[in-house]
Amino acid sequence: MTYEPVPLHRLEVPAPNALPFAIGSFDTIGPLSRAGFPHRHVFHEIVYVTSGRGTHVVDAVPWRLSPPNLCAVAPGQVHHWRGVSGLNGWVVLFTDDFLLEHPEDRETLRGLRERPWLRPPREEAVRLSALLREMDREYRGRGEGFASVLQSYLHVLLVRASRLPGGVPPAAAAGPEGGRVSGAAREFGRLLEEPEAGRLSVRECAARLGVSAGHLNETVKRATGRTPGQLLRRARVLEAKRLLTGTGMTVGQVARQAGFADPAYFCRFFRRETGVTPGAFRSGAGEAGGAGTGAGAGTDGEADRDGTGTNHHDR
């Protein structure tokens, strides 16, 4: 039986020593930066929209453009642009390797993933535009030490993004009351970002991380307020949503790809977790009300629904 996978895009690095980083406009990065079909990446993408109309769909949650908007798309997330016109702004692409100088940025990115569509106030929008212009100049000038300068600029960009209304400050991203997340909880969070994570049991996750199931339960619950089992169910539903909206698979095929031997049980599980059936979610019932576990779901429905998308800040 043939499945239709979600297209996977990679950050092409033409030479072994080339920088695992790129920045540019939607035009200079290329047509895939405004792709109208669901796809996912193996890299991080920061999008800063300065003008345009339409909708950005991230993990089946639609976000209406009301520029300026900033969005962080993590590896494995499924997204696409719908009905966009006049799309302008900046696109920043980078892999985990580019975060080695500032490893704490991984936690900041994880926090931003929980609120993927931010609208900076006017003064901050001007500062972000200036920062991105400087990053672009540094990237294209490629002067001595430019890679470390870009790593520093990226760190500043992520910290400023985390301070925006609706963002997650770095201290909060680290854990409750700003505490540091234990190694096991942090690694479990990274494991959850893999598409197949929801198919694993708590014991299998613990074995992969080299800890006991009891220790994993304790540390994850302390760091997130949720049990590993709850987070694994959330990951499983999220991947099912991605397949339902990003592929032409039948519900039965989605069930099998998500690790369910019985499609009927999958339908019951999906409805219990989201409030709608897989078929209803695919046909649009899930998007309208933010059905369940996707980042941003159940908050805005379609964010900035009345935004005109006509505000403009110089790129």
PAZAPA-4460 file (N, C-alpha, C; in steps of 0.05 Angstrom, whole numbers, plus 32768, in hexadecimal, padded with zeros to 4 digits):
% residues 315
    n_x    n_y    n_z   ca_x   ca_y   ca_z    c_x    c_y    c_z   seq   type   mol
   8011   7FE8   8000   8000   8000   8000   8012   8019   8000     1      M     A
   800C   802C   7FEF   801D   8044   7FEC   8012   805B   7FFC     2      T     A
   8024   8067   800C   801D   807E   801B   8027   8097   800D     3      Y     A
   801B   80AE   8012   8024   80C7   8007   8030   80D8   801D     4      E     A
   804B   80D7   8021   8057   80E5   8037   8056   8103   8034     5      P     A
   8058   8112   804A   805A   812F   8049   8075   8135   803D     6      V     A
   8077   8146   8029   8092   814D   801D   80A4   8157   8033     7      P     A
   80BE   814E   8032   80D2   8156   8046   80E7   8166   8038     8      L     A
   80EB   817F   8042   80FF   8191   8036   8118   8191   8048     9      H     A
   812F   8191   803B   8148   8193   8049   8157   81AD   8042    10      R     A
   8167   81B7   8055   8177   81CE   8050   818F   81C5   8041    11      L     A
   8190   81CB   8027   81A6   81C1   8016   81C0   81D0   801D    12      E     A
   81D4   81C0   8024   81EF   81CB   802A   8201   81C0   8015    13      V     A
   820A   81D1   8001   8218   81C7   7FEA   8234   81BD   7FF0    14      P     A
   8241   81C5   8005   825C   81BC   800B   825E   81B5   8029    15      A     A
   8271   81A3   8030   8273   819A   804C   8276   81B0   8060    16      P     A
   8284   81C6   8059   8289   81DB   806C   8276   81F3   8068    17      N     A
   8261   81F0   8058   824F   8205   8054   823E   820A   806D    18      A     A
   8234   8222   8070   8225   822A   8088   8209   821D   8088    19      L     A
   8201   8210   809E   81E6   8204   809F   81D2   821A   80A7    20      P     A
   81D2   822F   8097   81C2   8247   809D   81BD   8256   8083    21      F     A
   81A5   8262   8081   81A0   8273   806A   818B   8288   8072    22      A     A
   818D   82A0   8066   8179   82B5   806B   8175   82C3   8051    23      I     A
   815C   82CC   804D   8156   82DC   8035   8138   82E3   8035    24      G     A
   8130   82EF   801F   8113   82F6   801C   8105   82DD   8011    25      S     A
   80EB   82DE   8010   80DC   82C7   8004   80E5   82C3   7FE7    26      F     A
   80EC   82D8   7FD9   80F4   82D5   7FBD   8110   82C9   7FBB    27      D     A
   8123   82D3   7FCC   813E   82C9   7FC9   8142   82AD   7FD4    28      T     A
   8132   82A5   7FE8   8133   828A   7FF2   8128   8277   7FDE    29      I     A
   8113   8280   7FD0   8108   826F   7FBA   80EB   8268   7FBE    30      G     A
   80DE   825D   7FAA   80C1   8258   7FAB   80B8   8245   7FC1    31      P     A
   80C9   8233   7FCA   80C1   8221   7FDF   80BD   8230   7FFA    32      L     A
   80C7   8248   7FFC   80C3   8257   8015   80A6   8260   8018    33      S     A
   8097   8260   8002   807B   8267   8003   806A   8250   7FF8    34      R     A
   8073   8238   7FFC   8066   8220   7FF1   8048   821E   7FFA    35      A     A
   8037   8219   7FE7   801B   8217   7FED   8012   81FA   7FF2    36      G     A
   8024   81E8   7FF5   801D   81CC   7FFB   8029   81C4   8016    37      F     A
   801C   81B3   8025   8027   81AB   8040   8042   819D   803D    38      P     A
   8055   81A5   804D   806F   8199   804D   807C   819D   8068    39      H     A
   8092   818F   806D   80A1   8193   8086   80BF   8194   8080    40      R     A
   80CE   819E   8093   80EB   81A1   8090   80FA   8190   80A3    41      H     A
   8114   818D   809E   8126   8182   80B1   8136   8198   80BF    42      V     A
   812F   81B1   80B9   813D   81C8   80C4   8129   81DB   80D1    43      F     A
   8132   81EF   80E0   8122   8204   80EC   811D   821A   80D7    44      H     A
   8106   8226   80D9   8100   823D   80C7   80F3   8253   80D8    45      E     A
   80FE   826B   80D6   80F2   8283   80E2   80E8   8294   80CB    46      I     A
   80CE   829A   80CC   80C2   82AB   80B7   80B9   82C5   80C4    47      V     A
   80C1   82DB   80B7   80B8   82F6   80C0   80AA   8303   80A9    48      Y     A
   808F   8305   80AA   807F   830F   8095   807B   832D   8099    49      V     A
   8083   833D   8085   8080   835A   8088   8068   8365   8078    50      T     A
   805E   8356   8064   8046   835E   8056   803B   8345   8048    51      S     A
   8021   8347   8042   8014   8331   8033   7FF9   832A   803E    52      G     A
   7FEB   831A   802F   7FD0   8310   8037   7FD0   82F2   8035    53      R     A
   7FBE   82E5   8043   7FBA   82C8   8042   7FBD   82BB   805D    54      G     A
   7FC4   82A2   805C   7FC5   8292   8075   7FDD   8280   8075    55      T     A
   7FE9   827D   808C   7FFF   826A   8090   7FF4   8254   80A2    56      H     A
   7FF5   823B   8098   7FEA   8224   80A7   8002   8214   80B2    57      V     A
   8002   8212   80CD   8017   8203   80DB   800B   81ED   80EB    58      V     A
   8012   81D4   80E4   8007   81BD   80F1   7FE8   81BE   80F3    59      D     A
   7FDC   81C5   80DC   7FBF   81C5   80D7   7FB1   81DD   80E5    60      A     A
   7FC0   81EF   80F1   7FB4   8206   80FE   7FB9   821E   80EB    61      V     A
   7FA3   822B   80E1   7FA7   8242   80CF   7FAB   825C   80DE    62      P     A
   7FBF   826B   80D5   7FC5   8286   80E1   7FC3   829B   80CB    63      W     A
   7FB1   82AD   80CF   7FAC   82C2   80BB   7FC3   82D6   80BC    64      R     A
   7FCD   82DE   80A4   7FE2   82F2   80A3   7FD7   830D   80AC    65      L     A
   7FE5   831A   80BE   7FDF   8335   80C6   7FF9   8342   80CD    66      S     A
   8009   8348   80B8   8025   8351   80BC   8028   8369   80CE    67      P     A
   803E   836A   80DC   8054   8357   80DB   804E   833E   80EC    68      P     A
   8057   8327   80E3   8054   830E   80F2   806E   82FF   80F2    69      N     A
   8074   82F1   8108   808B   82E1   810A   8083   82C5   8111    70      L     A
   808F   82B1   8104   8087   8295   8108   80A0   8284   8109    71      C     A
   80A1   8271   811B   80B6   825E   811D   80AB   8242   8116    72      A     A
   80B6   8235   8101   80AE   821B   80F9   80C4   8207   8100    73      V     A
   80BE   81F3   8110   80D2   81E0   8119   80D5   81C9   8106    74      A     A
   80EC   81BB   8107   80EF   81A3   80F6   80D8   818F   80FC    75      P     A
   80CD   8184   80E7   80B7   8170   80EB   809B   817C   80EA    76      G     A
   8098   8196   80EF   807E   81A2   80ED   8075   81A4   80D0    77      Q     A
   805B   81A2   80CB   8051   81A4   80B0   8044   81BF   80AD    78      V     A
   804B   81CD   8098   8040   81E8   8093   803D   81ED   8076    79      H     A
   802D   8201   806F   802B   820B   8053   801D   8226   8054    80      H     A
   801F   8234   803D   8012   824E   803A   7FF9   824B   8029    81      W     A
   7FE3   8258   8031   7FC9   8254   8024   7FBE   826F   801B    82      R     A
   7FB9   8272   8001   7FAD   828A   7FF6   7FBD   82A3   7FFB    83      G     A
   7FD7   82A1   7FFA   7FE7   82B9   8000   7FEC   82CA   7FE7    84      V     A
   7FEF   82E4   7FEB   7FF6   82F7   7FD6   8007   830D   7FE3    85      S     A
   8019   8318   7FD4   8029   832E   7FDD   803B   8327   7FF5    86      G     A
   8043   830D   7FF7   8052   8304   800E   806F   830E   800D    87      L     A
   8076   831E   8021   8091   8329   8023   809C   8326   8040    88      N     A
   80B6   8325   8042   80C2   8323   805D   80DC   8314   805B    89      G     A
   80E3   8308   8072   80FC   82FA   8075   80F7   82DC   807B    90      W     A
   8109   82CC   8072   8109   82AF   8078   8125   82A8   8082    91      V     A
   8126   829B   809A   813F   8293   80A6   813E   8275   80A9    92      V     A
   8152   8266   809E   8153   8249   809F   816D   8241   80AC    93      L     A
   816B   822D   80BE   8184   8223   80CB   817E   8208   80D8    94      F     A
   8194   81F9   80DB   8192   81DE   80E7   819B   81E0   8105    95      T     A
   8197   81CA   8113   819F   81C9   812F   81BD   81CE   8132    96      D     A
   81CD   81C6   811D   81EA   81CA   811F   81F1   81E7   8122    97      D     A
   81E0   81F9   8118   81E6   8216   811A   81E1   8221   8136    98      F     A
   81D6   8211   8147   81CF   821A   8162   81E4   8213   8177    99      L     A
   81FB   8207   816E   820F   81FD   8180   821A   8212   8193   100      L     A
   821D   822B   8189   8228   8241   8199   8214   824A   81AF   101      E     A
   81FB   8246   81AA   81E6   824E   81BD   81D2   8237   81C0   102      H     A
   81D9   8221   81CD   81C7   820A   81CF   81AD   8210   81DD   103      P     A
   81AD   8225   81ED   8194   822C   81FB   817E   8235   81E7   104      E     A
   8187   823D   81CF   8173   8245   81BB   8160   822F   81B3   105      D     A
   8168   8216   81B7   8156   81FF   81B1   813E   8201   81C3   106      R     A
   8142   8208   81DC   812B   820A   81EE   8119   8222   81E7   107      E     A
   8126   8238   81DF   8117   824F   81D6   8106   8248   81BE   108      T     A
   8111   823A   81AB   8102   8231   8193   80EB   821F   819B   109      L     A
   80EF   820E   81AE   80DA   81FC   81B7   80C3   820C   81C3   110      R     A
   80CA   8221   81D1   80B5   8233   81DC   80A6   8242   81C6   111      G     A
   80B5   824B   81B2   80A8   8259   819C   8095   8247   818C   112      L     A
   809C   822E   818C   808B   821B   817D   806F   821A   8189   113      R     A
   806D   821F   81A3   8052   821E   81B0   8041   8236   81A8   114      E     A
   804D   824B   819D   803D   8262   8194   8049   826B   817A   115      R     A
   8042   825D   8164   8051   8261   814B   804A   8279   813A   116      P     A
   8038   828B   8143   8030   82A2   8133   802F   82BB   8144   117      W     A
   8044   82CB   8143   8047   82E2   8154   8044   82FC   8145   118      L     A
   803A   8310   8152   8037   832A   8145   8045   8340   8155   119      R     A
   805E   8347   814D   806D   835A   815D   8060   8376   815D   120      P     A
   8062   8384   8173   8059   83A1   8173   806A   83B1   8160   121      P     A
   8061   83C8   8158   806E   83D7   8143   808C   83DC   8148   122      R     A
   8092   83E6   8160   80AE   83ED   8166   80C0   83D4   8165   123      E     A
   80B6   83BE   816F   80C6   83A5   816E   80C8   839B   8151   124      E     A
   80B3   839F   8141   80B4   8397   8125   80CA   83A5   8116   125      A     A
   80CD   83BF   811C   80E2   83CE   810F   80FE   83C3   8117   126      V     A
   8101   83BC   8131   811A   83B2   813A   8120   8396   812E   127      R     A
   810B   8386   812C   810F   836C   811F   8117   836E   8102   128      L     A
   810A   8381   80F4   8111   8385   80D8   812E   838D   80D5   129      S     A
   8137   839F   80E7   8153   83A9   80E6   8166   8392   80EC   130      A     A
   815F   8381   80FF   8170   836A   8106   8172   8357   80EE   131      L     A
   815C   8351   80E1   815C   833E   80CB   816B   834A   80B3   132      L     A
   8169   8364   80AF   8179   8370   8099   8196   836D   809E   133      R     A
   819E   8371   80B7   81BB   836F   80BE   81C4   8352   80BC   134      E     A
   81B3   833F   80C4   81BA   8322   80C0   81BE   831C   80A2   135      M     A
   81AC   8327   8091   81AE   8322   8075   81C8   832E   806A   136      D     A
   81CF   8346   8072   81E8   8352   8069   8200   8341   8072   137      R     A
   8200   8338   808A   8216   8328   8095   8218   830E   8085   138      E     A
   8202   8301   807F   8201   82E8   8071   820C   82EB   8055   139      Y     A
   8205   8300   8047   820D   8304   802C   8229   830F   802A   140      R     A
   8232   831F   803E   824D   832A   803E   8262   8315   8044   141      G     A
   825B   8302   8056   826D   82EC   805C   8289   82F5   8064   142      R     A
   828A   830A   8075   82A3   8313   807F   82B0   8300   8094   143      G     A
   82C8   8306   809D   82D5   82F5   80B0   82C4   82F2   80C9   144      E     A
   82C1   82D9   80D2   82B1   82D3   80EA   8293   82D6   80E7   145      G     A
   8289   82D7   80CD   826D   82DC   80C9   825A   82C7   80D5   146      F     A
   8264   82AE   80D6   8253   8298   80E1   824D   829D   80FE   147      A     A
   8261   82A5   810E   825C   82A9   812A   824A   82C2   812F   148      S     A
   824E   82D6   811D   823D   82EE   811F   8220   82E6   8119   149      V     A
   821B   82D6   8105   8200   82CD   80FE   81F4   82BC   8115   150      L     A
   8204   82AC   8122   81FA   829C   8139   81F1   82AF   814F   151      Q     A
   8200   82C4   8154   81F9   82D7   8168   81E0   82E6   8161   152      S     A
   81DE   82EF   8147   81C6   82FC   813E   81AD   82EA   8141   153      Y     A
   81B0   82D1   813A   819A   82BE   813C   8191   82BB   8159   154      L     A
   81A5   82BA   816B   819E   82B8   8188   818E   82D1   8190   155      H     A
   8196   82E8   8187   8187   8301   818E   816B   8300   8182   156      V     A
   8169   82F7   8169   814F   82F5   815C   813C   82E3   816C   157      L     A
   8146   82CC   8175   8135   82B9   8183   812D   82C4   819F   158      L     A
   8140   82D0   81AC   8139   82DC   81C7   8124   82F1   81C4   159      V     A
   8128   8303   81B0   8114   8318   81AC   80F9   830D   81A4   160      R     A
   80F9   82F8   8193   80E0   82EB   818C   80D2   82E0   81A4   161      A     A
   80E1   82D4   81B7   80D5   82C8   81CE   80C9   82DC   81E1   162      S     A
   80D1   82F6   81DE   80C6   830B   81EF   80AD   8317   81E4   163      R     A
   80A6   8310   81CB   808E   831C   81BF   8075   8313   81CD   164      L     A
   8060   8323   81CC   8046   831A   81D7   803E   82FF   81CC   165      P     A
   8038   82EC   81DE   8031   82D1   81D6   8049   82BF   81D4   166      G     A
   8061   82CA   81D6   8079   82B9   81D5   807F   82AD   81F0   167      G     A
   8093   829C   81F1   809B   828E   8209   80B7   8297   8211   168      V     A
   80BA   82A7   8227   80D5   82B0   822E   80E8   8299   8232   169      P     A
   8102   829C   822D   8115   8286   822F   8114   8278   824A   170      P     A
   8111   8287   8260   8110   827B   827B   80F8   8269   827D   171      A     A
   80E1   8271   8272   80C9   8260   8274   80CC   8248   8262   172      A     A
   80DA   824B   824C   80DE   8234   823A   80EF   821F   8247   173      A     A
   80FF   8227   825B   8111   8214   8268   8103   8202   827C   174      A     A
   80EB   820A   8285   80DD   81F9   8298   80CC   820A   82AB   175      G     A
   80BD   81FD   82BD   80AC   820B   82D0   80BD   821E   82E2   176      P     A
   80B1   8235   82E8   80BE   824A   82F8   80DA   8250   82EE   177      E     A
   80DE   824D   82D3   80F8   8254   82C8   810E   8240   82CF   178      G     A
   8107   8229   82DB   811C   8216   82E2   8127   8208   82CA   179      G     A
   813D   81FB   82CD   814A   81ED   82B6   813D   81D1   82B3   180      R     A
   8139   81CA   829A   812E   81B0   8294   8144   819B   8296   181      V     A
   813E   8184   82A2   8152   816F   82A5   8159   8165   828A   182      S     A
   8170   8157   8288   8179   814C   826F   8165   8139   8263   183      G     A
   8159   8127   8273   8146   8114   8268   812D   8122   825D   184      A     A
   8123   8136   826B   810B   8144   8262   8111   8154   8248   185      A     A
   8129   8160   8247   8131   816E   822F   8133   815B   8217   186      R     A
   8140   8145   821B   8143   8131   8205   8128   8126   81FD   187      E     A
   8116   8122   8210   80FB   8118   820A   80ED   812D   81F9   188      F     A
   80F0   8147   81FF   80E4   815B   81EE   80EE   815A   81D2   189      G     A
   8108   8155   81CE   8112   8153   81B3   8108   813A   81A5   190      R     A
   8105   8124   81B4   80FA   810C   81A9   80DD   8110   819F   191      L     A
   80CE   8120   81AE   80B2   8125   81A6   80B0   8133   818B   192      L     A
   80C5   8141   8183   80C4   8150   816A   80C7   813E   8151   193      E     A
   80CF   8125   8156   80D2   8112   813F   80B6   8108   8137   194      E     A
   80B1   8105   811D   8096   80FD   8113   808D   80E3   811F   195      P     A
   809F   80D0   8124   8097   80B6   812E   8094   80B5   814C   196      E     A
   8098   80CB   815A   8099   80CB   8178   807F   80BF   8184   197      A     A
   8068   80C7   8178   804F   80BE   8184   804B   80A0   8183   198      G     A
   805B   8092   8173   8058   8075   8171   8067   8066   8188   199      R     A
   8077   8075   8197   8087   8069   81AC   8077   8068   81C6   200      L     A
   807E   8055   81D7   8073   8054   81F2   8086   8063   8205   201      S     A
   807D   8069   821D   808D   8076   8231   80A6   8066   8237   202      V     A
   80A3   804B   8239   80BA   803A   823E   80CE   803A   8228   203      R     A
   80C4   803B   820F   80D6   803C   81F8   80E5   8056   81F7   204      E     A
   80D8   806C   81FE   80E5   8086   8200   80FA   8086   8215   205      C     A
   80F3   807B   822C   8107   807A   8242   811F   806A   823B   206      A     A
   811A   8053   822D   8131   8042   8224   8143   8052   8211   207      A     A
   8137   8060   81FF   8147   8070   81EB   8158   8085   81FA   208      R     A
   814D   8090   820F   815B   80A5   821D   816E   809B   8233   209      L     A
   816D   8080   8238   817E   8074   824C   8177   807A   8268   210      G     A
   815C   807D   826D   8153   8082   8289   813B   806E   828E   211      V     A
   8133   806D   82A7   811C   805C   82AD   8102   806B   82A6   212      S     A
   80ED   805B   82A2   80D3   8068   829D   80CA   8079   82B4   213      A     A
   80CF   8071   82CC   80C8   8080   82E4   80D6   809B   82E4   214      G     A
   80F0   809A   82DF   80FF   80B3   82DE   80F5   80C6   82C9   215      H     A
   80EF   80BB   82B1   80E5   80CC   829B   80CA   80D8   82A3   216      L     A
   80B9   80C8   82AF   809F   80D3   82B7   80A3   80EA   82CB   217      N     A
   80B4   80E6   82DE   80B8   80FB   82F3   80C3   8114   82E8   218      E     A
   80D8   8112   82D7   80E6   812A   82CD   80D5   8139   82B9   219      T     A
   80C7   812A   82A7   80B6   8138   8293   809F   8145   82A0   220      V     A
   8092   8138   82B4   807B   8144   82C2   8084   815D   82D1   221      K     A
   809C   815C   82DD   80A6   8174   82EC   80AC   818B   82D8   222      R     A
   80B6   8184   82C1   80BF   8199   82AE   80A7   81A5   829E   223      A     A
   8093   8194   8298   807E   819D   8286   8062   819E   8292   224      T     A
   805F   8191   82A9   8044   818F   82B5   8033   8179   82A8   225      G     A
   803F   816A   8296   8030   8155   8288   8041   813B   8289   226      R     A
   8034   8125   8287   8042   810B   8288   804D   8105   826C   227      T     A
   8061   80F4   826A   806B   80EC   824F   8055   80E0   823E   228      P     A
   8043   80D0   824B   802D   80C4   823C   801B   80D8   822F   229      G     A
   8014   80EE   823E   8003   8103   8233   8011   8111   821C   230      Q     A
   802B   8116   821E   8039   8123   8209   803C   8111   81F0   231      L     A
   803F   80F7   81F5   8041   80E5   81DE   8026   80E3   81CF   232      L     A
   8010   80E3   81DE   7FF6   80E3   81D1   7FF2   80FC   81C1   233      R     A
   7FFB   8113   81CC   7FF9   812C   81BD   800A   812B   81A3   234      R     A
   8022   811F   81A5   8033   811D   818D   8026   810B   8179   235      A     A
   8019   80F6   8182   800C   80E3   8170   7FF5   80F0   8161   236      R     A
   7FE5   80FF   816F   7FCF   810D   8162   7FD9   8122   814F   237      V     A
   7FEE   8130   8157   7FF9   8145   8145   8003   8139   812B   238      L     A
   8011   8123   812C   801B   8116   8114   8004   810D   8103   239      E     A
   7FEF   8103   810F   7FD7   80FA   8100   7FCA   8112   80F2   240      A     A
   7FC9   8129   8100   7FBE   8141   80F4   7FCF   814A   80DC   241      K     A
   7FE9   8148   80DF   7FFB   814F   80C8   7FF6   813D   80B0   242      R     A
   7FF2   8124   80B5   7FED   8111   809F   7FD1   8116   8092   243      L     A
   7FBE   811C   80A3   7FA3   8120   8099   7FA1   8139   8088   244      L     A
   7FB0   814E   808F   7FAE   8167   8080   7FC4   816A   806B   245      T     A
   7FDA   815A   806E   7FF0   815E   805C   7FF4   8149   8047   246      G     A
   7FE3   8134   8047   7FE5   811E   8034   7FC9   8116   802A   247      T     A
   7FCA   8105   8016   7FB1   80FA   800C   7FAB   80DE   8017   248      G     A
   7FB8   80D7   802D   7FB3   80BD   8039   7F96   80BA   8042   249      M     A
   7F8C   80A1   8040   7F72   809B   804C   7F75   809C   806A   250      T     A
   7F5E   809D   8078   7F5F   809C   8095   7F6C   8082   809F   251      V     A
   7F66   806C   8091   7F73   8053   8099   7F91   8054   8096   252      G     A
   7F9B   8060   8080   7FB7   8062   807C   7FC4   8074   8091   253      Q     A
   7FB7   808A   8098   7FC1   809C   80AD   7FC3   808C   80C7   254      V     A
   7FAE   807C   80CD   7FAE   806D   80E5   7FC7   805B   80E7   255      A     A
   7FCC   804C   80D1   7FE3   803A   80D1   7FFE   8049   80D3   256      R     A
   8000   8060   80C4   8018   8070   80C5   801D   807B   80E1   257      Q     A
   8007   8081   80F0   8009   808C   810B   800D   8076   8120   258      A     A
   800E   805C   8117   8013   8047   812A   7FFB   8038   8135   259      G     A
   7FE4   803C   8128   7FCB   802E   8131   7FC5   8017   811E   260      F     A
   7FC4   7FFF   8129   7FBD   7FE7   8119   7FA0   7FE7   8111   261      A     A
   7F8F   7FF3   8122   7F72   7FF3   811E   7F68   800F   8117   262      D     A
   7F60   8015   80FF   7F57   8030   80F8   7F3F   8039   8109   263      P     A
   7F2E   8026   8111   7F17   802E   8121   7F20   8038   813C   264      A     A
   7F34   802B   8148   7F3F   8035   8161   7F4C   8050   815D   265      Y     A
   7F5A   8054   8147   7F66   806E   8141   7F51   8084   8141   266      F     A
   7F3B   807E   8134   7F25   8092   8132   7F1B   8099   814E   267      C     A
   7F17   8085   815F   7F0E   808A   817A   7F23   809A   818A   268      R     A
   7F3C   8093   8187   7F52   80A1   8195   7F53   80BE   818B   269      F     A
   7F52   80C2   8171   7F54   80DE   8166   7F3D   80EF   8170   270      F     A
   7F25   80E3   8170   7F0E   80F3   8179   7F0F   80F9   8197   271      R     A
   7F19   80E6   81A7   7F1B   80EA   81C3   7F2F   8101   81C9   272      R     A
   7F45   8102   81BA   7F5A   8115   81BE   7F54   8131   81B3   273      E     A
   7F44   8132   819D   7F40   814B   818F   7F23   8155   8190   274      T     A
   7F10   8143   8194   7EF4   814B   8194   7EE7   8148   8179   275      G     A
   7EF6   8140   8164   7EEB   813C   8149   7EF6   8122   813E   276      V     A
   7EE9   8118   8129   7EF3   8100   811C   7F09   8108   8108   277      T     A
   7F1A   80F5   8100   7F2E   80FB   80EC   7F22   8107   80D3   278      P     A
   7F0C   80FC   80CA   7F00   8106   80B1   7EF6   8122   80B4   279      G     A
   7EEA   8128   80CB   7EE0   8144   80D0   7EF7   8157   80D2   280      A     A
   7F0D   814E   80DF   7F24   8160   80E1   7F2F   8166   80C5   281      F     A
   7F31   8151   80B4   7F3C   8155   8099   7F2A   8168   8089   282      R     A
   7F11   8166   808C   7EFF   8176   807C   7EFD   8193   8085   283      S     A
   7F0A   8199   809C   7F0A   81B5   80A4   7F00   81BB   80C0   284      G     A
   7EF2   81A7   80CC   7EE7   81AC   80E7   7EFD   81B1   80FB   285      A     A
   7F14   81A4   80F8   7F2A   81A7   810A   7F36   81C3   8108   286      G     A
   7F3A   81CD   80F0   7F47   81E7   80EC   7F36   81FD   80F8   287      E     A
   7F1C   81FC   80F5   7F0B   8212   80FD   7F0C   8218   811A   288      A     A
   7F0E   8202   812A   7F0E   8207   8147   7F27   8200   8155   289      G     A
   7F3C   81F8   8147   7F55   81F1   8154   7F50   81D8   8164   290      G     A
   7F4B   81C1   8157   7F43   81A9   8165   7F59   819B   8172   291      A     A
   7F61   81A3   8189   7F72   8193   819A   7F8E   819B   819D   292      G     A
   7FA1   818B   8193   7FBC   818C   819D   7FD0   819B   818D   293      T     A
   7FC9   81A6   8176   7FDC   81B5   8167   7FE5   81CE   8174   294      G     A
   7FFE   81D7   8170   8007   81F0   817C   7FF5   8207   8174   295      A     A
   7FEA   8215   8187   7FD9   822B   8181   7FBC   8223   817E   296      G     A
   7FB6   8209   817E   7F9A   8201   817A   7F8A   8208   8192   297      A     A
   7F71   820F   818D   7F5E   8214   81A2   7F62   8230   81AE   298      G     A
   7F73   8241   81A1   7F77   825C   81AC   7F6B   8271   819A   299      T     A
   7F74   8271   8181   7F6C   8286   816F   7F5A   827B   8158   300      D     A
   7F56   8261   8156   7F49   8256   813E   7F5A   825D   8126   301      G     A
   7F54   8273   8118   7F66   827D   8104   7F6F   8298   810E   302      E     A
   7F89   829A   8114   7F93   82B2   8121   7F90   82CA   8110   303      A     A
   7F8B   82E1   811E   7F89   82FB   8110   7F75   82F9   80F9   304      D     A
   7F5E   82ED   80FF   7F4A   82E8   80EA   7F41   8301   80DC   305      R     A
   7F41   8318   80EA   7F38   8331   80DE   7F4F   8342   80D3   306      D     A
   7F68   8338   80D6   7F7E   8347   80CD   7F7E   834B   80AE   307      G     A
   7F85   8363   80A6   7F83   8369   8089   7F9D   8362   807B   308      T     A
   7FB3   835F   808A   7FCC   8357   807E   7FD8   836E   806E   309      G     A
   7FD0   8387   8073   7FDA   839D   8063   7FF0   83AD   8071   310      T     A
   7FF5   83A9   808B   800A   83B8   8098   8025   83B1   808B   311      N     A
   8037   83C4   808B   8050   83BF   807E   8067   83CB   808D   312      H     A
   807D   83BD   8090   8095   83C7   809B   80AC   83C1   8087   313      H     A
   80BE   83D4   8084   80D3   83D1   8071   80E3   83B8   8077   314      D     A
   80E9   83A9   8063   80F8   8390   8066   8116   8397   8065   315      R     A
***
